[in-house]
Amino acid sequence: MGLFSKFTEKKICDICGGQIGLLGNRKLEDGNLCKECAAKLSPFFSDRRSSTVEEIREQLEYREANREAVAAFHTTKSLGSGMKILMDEDAGKFMVTRARDLQEANPDVIDFSQVTGVEVDIDEKTSEEKRKDKDGKMVSYVPPRYKYSYDFDLEIRVNHPYFDAIRFQLNPSSVTTTPTAVMERQKPDPTANREYKEYENMAKDIKNTLTRARQRARNDIRAAAAPKIAKLCPCCGATSIPDANGCCEYCGGAMG
């Protein structure tokens, strides 16, 4: 009876104080978390079991503040198909989501400068095609025939307090190639497949765009931190420290 009561004993969520239903508990290092509160955490966060109650509270505070960043986000560029990378190039930020209702999904808004790297992995799988013989058994073709399938996996590494990478598959379903009858002994060139090339180019575009955006953001940070040097304004002749737009503080003229 004691063992049974241990498993049926109602637990309380250490975050919201609500009662946790059967099979609804999400264990923390020093407490319990209900599935409703767990759903509010970042979808890219994976260290829940080793997190303390206080660390989860801090993340949930960040996630609430993130809603304001989502509301202020203005998409200027979208990359991807199912899972999309939305970019606010004017603000130097991006987010990764498949949601249509951004306010409801509350995707993490990340600065371009937080990107530490982007990797593309094309995963190839091989499977043999077979046929039924006269007895209804599945047997190999002679010579054997193979089907090749490809998945395009993307990893965006970031400097973020709650996760260090965003991983997802670009293609919603595998891209397959099969040798033609006249080339059945040869592996087909996947780049000849229109769908393969589409996802290959998409992956390259995402990697190049994020890498360039990261570098621009870091250059801007370095430029802002550089010491300001007074110059002679060619428009009014005053000695002035150029403003953020490179203009004279007195007459507003361009200082070059």
C-alpha positions as CSV (number, residue, x, y, z in Angstrom):
1,M,0.0,0.0,0.0
2,G,2.9,2.4,0.9
3,L,4.6,1.7,-2.5
4,F,1.3,2.3,-4.4
5,S,0.6,5.6,-2.6
6,K,4.2,6.8,-3.4
7,F,3.4,6.6,-7.1
8,T,-0.2,8.0,-6.8
9,E,0.8,10.9,-4.5
10,K,-0.1,14.2,-6.0
11,K,2.9,16.5,-6.7
12,I,3.0,20.3,-6.7
13,C,4.7,22.4,-9.4
14,D,7.5,24.4,-7.8
15,I,7.0,27.2,-10.3
16,C,3.2,27.9,-10.5
17,G,2.1,26.0,-7.3
18,G,-0.5,24.0,-9.3
19,Q,-1.2,20.3,-8.8
20,I,0.6,18.0,-11.3
21,G,-1.5,15.3,-12.9
22,L,-0.6,11.7,-13.4
23,L,2.4,11.4,-15.9
24,G,2.5,15.3,-16.0
25,N,5.6,15.8,-13.8
26,R,8.8,17.1,-15.4
27,K,11.7,16.5,-12.9
28,L,14.1,19.2,-12.0
29,E,17.4,18.9,-10.1
30,D,15.7,20.0,-6.9
31,G,12.0,20.0,-7.6
32,N,9.1,19.4,-9.9
33,L,7.7,21.2,-12.9
34,C,4.3,20.8,-14.5
35,K,3.9,20.2,-18.2
36,E,2.2,23.6,-18.7
37,C,5.2,25.5,-17.2
38,A,7.6,23.2,-19.1
39,A,5.9,24.2,-22.4
40,K,6.8,27.8,-21.8
41,L,10.6,27.1,-21.8
42,S,12.6,27.7,-25.0
43,P,12.1,24.9,-27.5
44,F,15.9,24.7,-27.9
45,F,16.5,24.2,-24.2
46,S,17.6,20.7,-23.3
47,D,19.1,20.8,-19.8
48,R,15.8,20.8,-17.8
49,R,16.6,17.7,-15.7
50,S,19.9,19.3,-14.4
51,S,18.3,22.7,-13.8
52,T,17.3,24.0,-10.4
53,V,13.9,25.6,-9.6
54,E,15.5,29.0,-9.4
55,E,17.2,28.6,-12.8
56,I,13.8,27.6,-14.4
57,R,12.2,30.7,-12.8
58,E,14.9,32.9,-14.3
59,Q,14.4,31.4,-17.8
60,L,10.6,31.9,-17.6
61,E,11.2,35.5,-16.7
62,Y,13.5,35.8,-19.8
63,R,10.8,34.1,-21.9
64,E,8.2,36.6,-20.8
65,A,10.5,39.5,-21.6
66,N,11.1,37.8,-25.0
67,R,7.4,38.4,-25.9
68,E,8.2,42.1,-26.1
69,A,11.0,41.4,-28.5
70,V,8.7,39.2,-30.6
71,A,6.1,42.1,-30.7
72,A,8.8,44.5,-31.8
73,F,10.2,42.1,-34.5
74,H,9.7,43.2,-38.1
75,T,10.5,40.4,-40.6
76,T,12.6,41.8,-43.5
77,K,13.7,38.4,-44.9
78,S,12.5,34.8,-44.5
79,L,14.7,31.7,-45.3
80,G,13.6,28.1,-45.3
81,S,10.4,26.1,-46.0
82,G,8.8,24.3,-43.0
83,M,11.1,25.6,-40.3
84,K,11.9,29.2,-41.2
85,I,14.6,31.6,-40.2
86,L,13.0,35.0,-39.9
87,M,15.3,38.0,-40.0
88,D,14.9,41.6,-38.8
89,E,17.9,43.0,-40.6
90,D,17.2,46.6,-39.4
91,A,17.4,45.5,-35.7
92,G,20.1,42.9,-36.3
93,K,18.0,40.0,-35.0
94,F,16.6,36.7,-36.1
95,M,14.4,33.8,-34.9
96,V,13.8,30.2,-35.9
97,T,10.3,28.9,-35.9
98,R,7.7,27.0,-37.9
99,A,4.8,28.8,-36.1
100,R,2.4,31.1,-37.9
101,D,1.2,32.9,-34.8
102,L,4.5,34.3,-33.5
103,Q,3.0,35.9,-30.3
104,E,1.5,32.6,-29.3
105,A,4.7,30.6,-30.1
106,N,7.1,33.2,-28.6
107,P,10.2,32.1,-30.5
108,D,13.5,33.2,-29.1
109,V,14.7,36.5,-30.6
110,I,18.5,36.2,-31.1
111,D,21.1,38.9,-32.0
112,F,23.1,38.3,-35.2
113,S,26.2,38.9,-33.1
114,Q,25.3,35.9,-30.9
115,V,25.9,33.5,-33.8
116,T,29.2,31.6,-33.4
117,G,28.9,29.3,-36.4
118,V,26.6,27.6,-38.9
119,E,27.0,24.0,-40.1
120,V,25.2,22.1,-42.8
121,D,25.1,18.3,-42.8
122,I,23.6,16.3,-45.7
123,D,22.7,12.9,-44.4
124,E,22.6,10.1,-47.0
125,K,20.8,6.8,-46.4
126,T,20.9,3.8,-48.8
127,S,18.1,1.1,-49.0
128,E,17.9,-1.8,-51.4
129,E,14.9,-2.1,-53.6
130,K,13.4,-5.6,-53.9
131,R,10.8,-7.4,-56.0
132,K,8.4,-10.3,-55.4
133,D,9.3,-13.6,-57.0
134,K,6.8,-16.1,-58.4
135,D,6.3,-17.5,-54.8
136,G,5.5,-14.0,-53.5
137,K,8.8,-13.7,-51.6
138,M,10.8,-10.4,-51.6
139,V,14.1,-11.0,-53.5
140,S,16.9,-8.8,-54.8
141,Y,17.2,-7.6,-58.3
142,V,20.1,-8.9,-60.4
143,P,22.2,-6.8,-60.2
144,P,20.9,-5.2,-56.9
145,R,19.1,-1.9,-57.1
146,Y,19.4,0.8,-54.5
147,K,17.4,3.9,-53.5
148,Y,19.2,6.9,-52.0
149,S,17.6,9.4,-49.7
150,Y,18.9,12.7,-48.4
151,D,18.1,14.9,-45.4
152,F,19.5,18.4,-45.0
153,D,20.3,19.1,-41.3
154,L,21.2,22.6,-40.2
155,E,23.0,23.6,-36.9
156,I,23.2,27.3,-35.9
157,R,25.6,27.6,-32.9
158,V,24.9,30.6,-30.7
159,N,26.2,32.3,-27.6
160,H,23.0,32.2,-25.5
161,P,22.4,31.7,-21.8
162,Y,19.9,28.8,-22.2
163,F,21.1,26.8,-25.3
164,D,24.2,26.7,-27.5
165,A,22.7,25.4,-30.7
166,I,19.6,25.4,-32.8
167,R,19.3,22.2,-34.8
168,F,16.6,21.4,-37.4
169,Q,16.0,19.6,-40.7
170,L,15.4,21.9,-43.7
171,N,13.4,19.4,-45.8
172,P,10.0,18.1,-44.4
173,S,10.5,14.8,-46.1
174,S,13.5,12.9,-47.4
175,V,14.7,13.7,-51.0
176,T,15.0,10.3,-52.9
177,T,17.0,9.4,-56.0
178,T,16.8,6.0,-57.8
179,P,19.1,4.8,-60.7
180,T,17.5,4.6,-64.1
181,A,17.2,1.3,-65.9
182,V,20.2,2.1,-68.1
183,M,22.4,3.2,-65.1
184,E,21.2,0.7,-62.5
185,R,24.7,-0.2,-61.5
186,Q,25.7,3.4,-60.8
187,K,24.8,5.7,-58.0
188,P,22.9,8.6,-59.4
189,D,24.3,12.1,-59.1
190,P,22.0,13.7,-56.4
191,T,22.8,17.2,-57.7
192,A,20.9,16.3,-60.8
193,N,17.7,16.1,-58.7
194,R,15.8,19.4,-58.7
195,E,14.6,19.0,-55.1
196,Y,18.1,18.1,-53.9
197,K,19.6,21.3,-55.5
198,E,16.8,23.4,-54.0
199,Y,17.6,22.4,-50.4
200,E,21.3,22.4,-51.0
201,N,21.1,26.0,-52.3
202,M,18.7,26.9,-49.4
203,A,21.2,25.6,-46.8
204,K,24.1,27.6,-48.4
205,D,22.0,30.7,-48.5
206,I,21.1,30.4,-44.8
207,K,24.7,29.8,-43.8
208,N,26.1,32.6,-45.9
209,T,23.4,35.1,-44.9
210,L,23.8,34.4,-41.1
211,T,27.6,34.4,-41.3
212,R,27.6,37.8,-43.1
213,A,25.1,39.2,-40.8
214,R,27.1,38.1,-37.8
215,Q,30.2,39.7,-39.1
216,R,28.5,43.0,-39.9
217,A,27.0,43.1,-36.3
218,R,30.4,42.4,-34.8
219,N,32.0,45.1,-36.9
220,D,29.4,47.5,-35.8
221,I,30.1,46.6,-32.1
222,R,33.8,47.1,-32.6
223,A,33.3,50.4,-34.4
224,A,31.0,51.7,-31.6
225,A,33.6,50.8,-29.0
226,A,36.4,52.5,-30.8
227,P,37.7,55.8,-29.3
228,K,36.2,58.9,-31.0
229,I,38.7,61.2,-32.7
230,A,38.0,64.9,-33.4
231,K,38.3,65.9,-37.0
232,L,38.1,69.2,-39.0
233,C,34.7,69.5,-40.6
234,P,35.0,70.3,-44.3
235,C,31.6,72.0,-44.3
236,C,31.9,74.5,-41.4
237,G,35.6,74.3,-40.5
238,A,34.9,73.4,-36.9
239,T,36.8,70.7,-35.0
240,S,34.1,68.1,-34.3
241,I,33.7,64.5,-33.2
242,P,31.6,62.8,-35.9
243,D,28.2,61.4,-34.7
244,A,27.0,57.8,-35.4
245,N,26.2,58.8,-39.0
246,G,29.6,60.4,-39.6
247,C,28.2,63.9,-39.5
248,C,29.5,67.1,-37.8
249,E,28.0,67.8,-34.4
250,Y,27.7,71.5,-35.2
251,C,26.5,71.9,-38.7
252,G,25.3,68.3,-39.5
253,G,27.5,68.1,-42.6
254,A,29.1,64.8,-43.8
255,M,32.7,64.5,-42.5
256,G,33.7,61.6,-44.8
